[in-house]
Amino acid sequence: MSKPFKVGDVAVLRIDAARTPVQETGLLAYDRADVMVIGGVDWRESWTGLLLCYVVKAVDGAVFLAEPHELFTKRPPRRAIDEVVRWESVGWMPMDVKLDRAIRQSLRDQVRERA
């Protein structure tokens, strides 16, 4: 479990096939699926006994129990602003960057001439 979830949070469900008989329950279809937490963590009665778990709802409307170690935070979508860009790809370049590049290039040229 990465963090405690609140009601309304979206999480990624990762089912542990070694611990959960997924073939009998049909939960294998929900492995790595997005689910919404609709019930906070609490002790609940399951077909395997009393478990500490959340009540979650899948995208297709199925409601089931998920243990805390099966839920992970969902990564936010990638944004273009977070991407690393090079100075050549933008329309302007600060003067100090231009000077630094010119100095480095002249030093490289001097080293090449000596070699």
C-alpha positions in Angstrom: 0.0 0.0 0.0 1.5 3.3 -1.0 -0.8 5.6 0.9 -4.2 5.5 2.7 -6.9 6.2 0.2 -10.0 8.4 0.8 -13.5 7.9 -0.6 -13.5 9.3 -4.2 -9.8 8.6 -4.9 -8.9 6.8 -8.1 -6.4 4.0 -7.7 -4.8 1.2 -9.8 -5.8 -2.3 -8.7 -3.1 -5.0 -8.8 -4.4 -8.4 -8.0 -2.0 -10.8 -6.3 -2.9 -14.1 -8.1 -0.9 -16.1 -5.6 -3.1 -15.0 -2.7 -6.4 -14.5 -4.5 -8.1 -17.3 -6.3 -8.8 -15.1 -9.3 -10.1 -17.9 -11.6 -13.1 -18.6 -9.3 -13.9 -14.9 -8.5 -13.4 -13.5 -12.0 -11.2 -10.7 -10.7 -8.4 -11.3 -13.1 -10.2 -9.1 -15.6 -9.7 -6.2 -13.2 -5.9 -6.6 -12.7 -4.2 -3.2 -13.4 -7.5 -1.5 -13.9 -8.5 1.9 -12.6 -10.9 1.7 -9.7 -12.6 4.3 -7.6 -12.7 4.0 -3.8 -16.3 4.1 -2.6 -15.7 2.8 0.9 -12.9 3.6 3.3 -10.6 1.0 4.8 -12.4 -1.1 7.4 -12.8 -4.6 8.6 -15.3 -6.3 6.3 -16.7 -9.8 5.9 -15.4 -11.5 2.8 -15.9 -15.0 1.4 -12.4 -15.8 2.9 -13.2 -14.3 6.3 -12.8 -11.0 8.0 -10.5 -8.7 6.0 -9.2 -5.2 6.3 -10.1 -3.8 2.9 -11.6 -1.0 0.8 -14.8 -1.1 -1.2 -13.9 -0.2 -4.8 -15.9 0.3 -8.0 -14.5 -0.6 -11.4 -15.2 1.4 -14.6 -17.8 -1.0 -15.7 -19.7 -0.6 -12.4 -18.6 -3.8 -10.6 -18.3 -3.3 -6.9 -15.9 -5.5 -4.8 -13.4 -5.5 -2.0 -9.7 -4.7 -2.4 -7.1 -5.2 0.3 -4.8 -2.2 0.9 -1.7 -3.9 -0.6 -3.6 -4.3 -3.9 -4.2 -0.6 -4.4 -1.6 1.8 -5.8 -1.8 5.5 -6.6 -2.4 6.3 -10.2 0.2 8.4 -11.9 -0.9 11.7 -13.3 -1.0 12.0 -17.1 2.1 13.4 -18.7 2.1 17.0 -19.5 4.0 18.7 -22.3 5.3 21.4 -19.9 7.1 18.7 -17.9 9.2 17.6 -20.8 12.8 18.6 -21.0 13.5 20.8 -24.0 16.7 22.0 -25.6 17.4 25.7 -26.3 17.4 25.0 -30.0 13.7 24.1 -29.9 12.5 27.4 -28.3 12.2 30.7 -30.1 14.6 32.6 -27.9 17.8 32.0 -25.9 19.1 34.1 -23.0 22.3 36.0 -23.8 24.3 34.3 -21.0 23.5 30.9 -22.6 24.7 32.2 -26.0 27.9 33.5 -24.5 28.6 30.2 -22.5 28.1 28.2 -25.7 30.3 30.5 -27.7 33.1 30.3 -25.1 32.8 26.5 -24.9 32.9 26.2 -28.7 36.0 28.4 -28.9 37.8 26.3 -26.3 36.9 23.1 -28.2 38.3 24.7 -31.4 41.5 25.7 -29.7 42.0 22.1 -28.4 41.4 20.7 -31.9 43.9 23.1 -33.4 46.6 22.0 -30.9 45.9 18.3 -31.5 
